[in-house]
Amino acid sequence: MDQADIDRLETAIASLNDGELAPFVGLIAEDMVWTGRPQGWFWWRTTPS
């Protein structure tokens, strides 16, 4: 990873913290599938109702 990549990542994370998603999403590969986290499940137990 070179310095330009690190700078892009830091800028994207700063934008994400400010509520702007576009720079961070732009770093994700186009063929990636986002599935998220299953609701109500942790690796060690289920969440309380």
MOBEL-V635780 format. One record per residue. OMEGA is omega as a letter, one per 40 degrees, with the letter a starting at -180 (NA if undefined). NEAR is the number of other C-alpha atoms within 8 Angstrom. Layout:
{{OMEGA NEAR} {OMEGA NEAR}}
//
This chain:
{{i 4} {a 5} {i 6} {i 6} {i 8} {i 9} {i 8} {a 8} {i 10} {i 8} {i 9} {i 11} {i 9} {i 8} {i 12} {i 11} {i 7} {i 6} {i 6} {a 8} {a 8} {a 6} {i 11} {i 12} {i 7} {i 7} {a 8} {i 7} {a 6} {a 4} {i 4} {i 6} {i 4} {a 4} {a 4} {i 4} {i 4} {a 5} {i 4} {a 6} {i 8} {a 7} {a 5} {a 4} {i 6} {a 8} {i 7} {a 3} {NA 2}}
//
